[in-house]
Amino acid sequence: MAAQIDPNAGPVLELGGGTGALTREILATGLPRDRLEVVEINQQLARELHAGFHGVRIIQHPAESICEQAAGGEGAYQAVISGLPMLAFTPVQQEAILSEAFRLLAPGGAFIQFTYSPRSPFRRPVIQNLDLRIERIGTILRNVPPATVFGVRRAADTD
Ligand SMILES: C[S@@+](CC[C@H](N)C(=O)[O-])C[C@H]1O[C@@H](n2cnc3c(N)ncnc32)[C@H](O)[C@@H]1O
């Protein structure tokens, strides 16, 4: 996580906060709490995140339409970190989530996806439609099963 987040740069948006495992890792980079926003659709989990992470803004809302809810505004975020179950989503959902995320990301900003699949969870047409590029960033072996981390960037930022 430390390689993906600069604690002195712009805000970070986490999608699918769940029980807060990734939230803890993001804060461990030294990112100030008021520069992290966490999106969680489930009301109970959102409440628990709110209680457990004082100073972090928790947004109970679907990631598919998050732009209007994100306080940082368009083009401001240094990174979007996703623990969403992307493999379970339809192409339409995936495209909506990535479109919203890239509206919020600053130029050069990356969408970082954690997944239990060793393969990219994104559908190829979605990536092509949005003119994005995917790279495998690493594997976390201490997870059971191991988690793979993918970075998604605008093609224009990688060429
Ligand atoms: C695999 S879990 C989260 C893993 C997380 N890193 C953790 O430590 O628990 C995925 C989370 O995404 C949330 N979620 C699923 N679909 C969502 C959506 N469309 N928008 C926002 N959150 C969603 C689920 O409620 C769940 O808490």
PDBQT file of the ligand as one rigid body, heavy atoms in Angstrom, charges set to zero:
ROOT
HETATM    1  C1  LIG A 201     -14.729  -8.176  -0.083  1.00  0.00    +0.000 C 
HETATM    2  S1  LIG A 201     -15.619  -7.080   0.916  1.00  0.00    +0.000 S 
HETATM    3  C2  LIG A 201     -14.520  -5.893   1.565  1.00  0.00    +0.000 C 
HETATM    4  C3  LIG A 201     -13.145  -6.261   1.855  1.00  0.00    +0.000 C 
HETATM    5  C4  LIG A 201     -12.552  -5.239   2.781  1.00  0.00    +0.000 C 
HETATM    6  N1  LIG A 201     -11.255  -4.827   2.310  1.00  0.00    +0.000 N 
HETATM    7  C5  LIG A 201     -12.496  -5.749   4.204  1.00  0.00    +0.000 C 
HETATM    8  O1  LIG A 201     -11.461  -5.605   4.819  1.00  0.00    +0.000 OA
HETATM    9  O2  LIG A 201     -13.462  -6.268   4.720  1.00  0.00    +0.000 OA
HETATM   10  C6  LIG A 201     -16.449  -6.071  -0.272  1.00  0.00    +0.000 C 
HETATM   11  C7  LIG A 201     -17.306  -4.967   0.329  1.00  0.00    +0.000 C 
HETATM   12  O3  LIG A 201     -17.849  -4.215  -0.749  1.00  0.00    +0.000 OA
HETATM   13  C8  LIG A 201     -19.155  -3.818  -0.387  1.00  0.00    +0.000 C 
HETATM   14  N2  LIG A 201     -19.876  -3.554  -1.639  1.00  0.00    +0.000 N 
HETATM   15  C9  LIG A 201     -20.353  -4.493  -2.509  1.00  0.00    +0.000 A 
HETATM   16  N3  LIG A 201     -20.911  -3.895  -3.569  1.00  0.00    +0.000 NA
HETATM   17  C10 LIG A 201     -20.771  -2.548  -3.379  1.00  0.00    +0.000 A 
HETATM   18  C11 LIG A 201     -21.134  -1.408  -4.147  1.00  0.00    +0.000 A 
HETATM   19  N4  LIG A 201     -21.758  -1.538  -5.327  1.00  0.00    +0.000 N 
HETATM   20  N5  LIG A 201     -20.817  -0.193  -3.675  1.00  0.00    +0.000 NA
HETATM   21  C12 LIG A 201     -20.177  -0.054  -2.478  1.00  0.00    +0.000 A 
HETATM   22  N6  LIG A 201     -19.819  -1.108  -1.701  1.00  0.00    +0.000 NA
HETATM   23  C13 LIG A 201     -20.104  -2.336  -2.137  1.00  0.00    +0.000 A 
HETATM   24  C14 LIG A 201     -19.707  -4.995   0.398  1.00  0.00    +0.000 C 
HETATM   25  O4  LIG A 201     -20.782  -4.622   1.237  1.00  0.00    +0.000 OA
HETATM   26  C15 LIG A 201     -18.478  -5.468   1.166  1.00  0.00    +0.000 C 
HETATM   27  O5  LIG A 201     -18.415  -4.893   2.424  1.00  0.00    +0.000 OA
ENDROOT
TORSDOF 0
